[in-house]
Amino acid sequence: MNKKRIDALLVYILLEAQKSDDFKERSLGPIHFIKYVYLADLAYAETHNGETFTGIQWQFYYYGPWDVELWKYIEPSLASSGVQATRFPSDYESTDAIRWSGTFDNTLKSIAANLFIELQGVLSKAIRCFSNYTPELLNYVYNTPPMLKAAP
């Protein structure tokens, strides 16, 4: 797992979410980051002989792509970037849910700006389309070719 590339992706994803006109769409949870990182890896792999941008070896888990190491890395990565975390009671788990949002300084913006332009385009389009609407994002991800071919 290439943590430097993942850091850049996470920051870029959140920067794009902050562009929404609707304040409620600007915060993202772990599932959103995981699925957007997957979409970036999928786009990169299509033009790089199947190699992922992050080095993650995605696994099919329940209905879609998953990586435990990425899931564990999101919070410390964003916390070290100075991104604001909000915790609230979860309707689905015994632990609190978390969402990240905030503004960024020029250093973080420059980290995100170093992403390949093809990844910026894919992520920008997906985030504008799905934002933090989990069911729609999951449906889209679950219907990507690799997930349709994956065995449960």
Helices and strands as residue ranges (DSSP letters): H 3-17, G 23-25, H 30-47, E 59-61, E 64-66, H 68-80, E 84-88, E 97-101, H 106-113, H 117-130, H 134-142, H 145-149
